Amino acid sequence: MRLEELPGNYHVKRGLEVAAVTVGVRTLLIGSPLSDARKFAQTGIAKMVGDLAYSPPCPCGYFEELDRECLCNKRGPAFKGHRRSFHTAGIRLRVACPLGEEIISDFVGEGEDAIRGRVYGAKKRLEGIPDTLCPEGKSLLIHANEQLGFHARGVREIVSVSRSIAAMDTSCRILPVHLLEAIQYHAYGQTK
């Protein structure tokens, strides 16, 4: 399946592109229903991602759904283990059912060849970008860590992902906007 054939979920497509550039960070596609996440995992860009997994967010399929409540937490502590899979992934992408207007629109997404070219270009630029943060970025990461309670590995992964985003945006250093996007990918499902 080609990425441009899948309607909507533009944040997932961007996240897969970031994951393809980032080295050594596990990516988790979370889908409800699971078949939507499986479709994204079978695209050519997803095959460029080193460590990619897909799973339902929980056994009942309703973890963090807006219109339904997750039933797993009510069943007792034996069913709370599904949250552990969130903490082993550096990039967490939630695949949602596309909206009606996204399904019926004539818009054809960007081709995988163009995305692949951007990924290879970003990988070449990645070596020239230092993994040090500017003072604004440091304070932003400290504030996010206070609010979300990342582990040390999580902080390292956020810096690594933000460095990849900077390479994709042809920046010579990590800017706060790159850090914010990386925190967004890491923070889904994060509870303190």
C-alpha positions in Angstrom: 0.0 0.0 0.0 1.2 3.5 -0.8 1.1 6.3 1.7 -0.7 8.7 -0.7 -3.6 6.2 -1.0 -4.4 6.6 2.7 -6.7 9.5 3.4 -6.3 11.9 6.3 -3.9 11.3 9.3 -1.4 13.9 8.1 0.2 13.9 11.6 0.9 10.2 11.2 2.5 10.7 7.8 4.7 13.4 9.1 5.6 11.3 12.1 6.6 8.4 9.9 8.8 10.7 8.0 10.4 11.9 11.2 10.8 8.3 12.4 12.5 7.3 9.1 15.1 10.0 9.7 15.6 9.3 13.4 18.0 6.5 14.3 17.6 4.3 17.3 14.1 5.4 18.5 11.2 2.9 18.6 8.1 4.0 16.8 4.6 2.8 17.9 1.5 3.2 15.7 -1.6 3.1 17.8 -4.8 2.4 16.0 -8.4 2.0 16.8 -9.4 0.0 14.9 -6.1 -1.9 14.5 -6.6 -2.3 10.8 -6.0 1.4 10.2 -2.6 1.2 12.0 -1.7 -1.9 10.1 -2.3 -0.1 6.8 0.1 2.6 7.7 2.7 0.0 8.9 2.6 -1.6 5.4 3.5 1.5 3.4 6.9 2.0 1.8 7.9 4.9 4.2 7.0 2.8 7.2 9.4 0.1 6.0 12.2 2.7 6.2 11.6 3.1 9.9 14.0 0.9 11.9 12.0 -0.2 14.8 8.3 0.0 14.1 5.4 -1.6 15.9 1.7 -1.3 15.7 -0.9 -2.2 18.3 -4.3 -1.4 19.6 -4.0 1.1 22.4 -5.5 -1.5 24.8 -7.4 -4.8 24.7 -10.8 -3.1 24.5 -9.6 -0.6 21.9 -11.0 2.5 23.6 -7.9 3.9 25.4 -8.1 7.7 25.4 -11.1 7.7 23.0 -13.2 10.9 23.3 -16.6 9.3 22.8 -16.1 6.0 24.7 -14.5 5.1 28.0 -11.7 2.5 28.2 -13.0 -0.6 29.9 -9.6 -2.1 30.7 -9.0 0.1 33.8 -12.3 -1.1 35.3 -11.4 -4.8 35.1 -8.5 -4.6 37.6 -4.8 -4.3 37.7 -4.2 -7.3 35.4 -5.5 -5.3 32.4 -3.4 -2.2 33.1 -0.2 -3.7 31.5 -1.2 -2.4 28.1 0.1 1.0 29.1 3.7 -0.3 29.3 4.0 -0.4 25.6 3.6 3.4 25.4 6.7 3.9 27.6 9.0 1.8 25.4 8.4 3.9 22.3 10.0 7.3 21.6 7.5 8.3 18.9 3.9 7.5 19.4 1.5 8.1 16.5 -2.3 7.7 16.9 -4.0 6.6 13.7 -7.6 7.9 13.7 -10.4 7.1 11.4 -10.4 9.6 8.6 -13.1 12.3 8.5 -15.8 12.1 5.9 -14.5 15.1 3.9 -11.0 13.5 3.9 -12.4 10.3 2.4 -14.5 11.9 -0.4 -12.0 14.6 -1.3 -10.1 14.4 -4.6 -6.9 15.4 -2.9 -4.1 12.9 -3.6 -1.4 12.9 -1.0 2.3 13.5 -1.6 4.0 10.6 -3.3 6.3 8.3 -1.5 9.2 9.0 -3.8 9.1 12.7 -2.8 9.0 11.8 0.9 11.8 9.3 0.4 14.0 12.0 -1.2 13.3 14.3 1.7 14.2 11.6 4.2 17.5 10.8 2.5 18.4 14.5 2.3 17.6 15.0 6.0 19.8 12.0 6.9 22.7 13.6 5.1 22.1 16.9 6.9 21.7 15.2 10.3 25.4 14.9 10.9 25.9 18.7 10.8 23.3 19.5 13.5 24.6 19.5 17.0 22.4 17.9 19.7 22.8 20.8 22.1 19.8 23.0 22.9 19.5 26.7 23.0 18.5 28.3 26.3 14.9 28.6 25.2 14.9 24.9 24.3 16.4 23.9 27.6 13.8 25.8 29.6 11.0 24.4 27.4 12.2 20.8 27.9 12.6 21.4 31.7 9.0 22.7 31.8 7.7 19.8 29.7 9.5 17.3 32.0 8.0 18.9 35.1 4.5 18.6 33.6 4.8 15.1 32.0 7.5 13.4 34.0 9.8 11.9 31.3 12.5 9.4 32.2 16.1 10.2 31.3 15.8 7.9 28.2 12.7 9.8 27.1 14.5 13.2 27.3 17.4 11.8 25.2 14.9 10.5 22.6 13.1 13.9 22.5 16.4 15.6 21.7 17.2 13.0 19.1 13.8 13.3 17.4 13.9 17.1 17.5 17.4 17.0 15.9 15.8 14.9 13.1 13.0 17.4 12.7 15.5 20.2 12.4 17.3 18.3 9.7 14.0 17.8 7.8 13.3 21.5 8.1 16.9 22.3 6.8 17.8 24.1 10.0 21.4 24.2 11.2 20.3 23.9 14.9 17.5 22.6 17.1 14.8 25.3 17.5 12.1 25.4 20.1 9.5 24.6 17.4 11.4 21.4 16.6 11.5 20.5 20.3 7.7 21.1 20.6 7.0 18.7 17.8 9.2 16.0 19.3 7.5 16.4 22.7 4.2 16.0 21.0 5.3 12.7 19.5 6.6 11.5 22.8 3.9 12.7 25.1 0.9 10.8 23.7 -0.2 8.4 26.3 2.2 9.8 28.9 0.9 10.0 32.4 2.8 11.3 35.4 
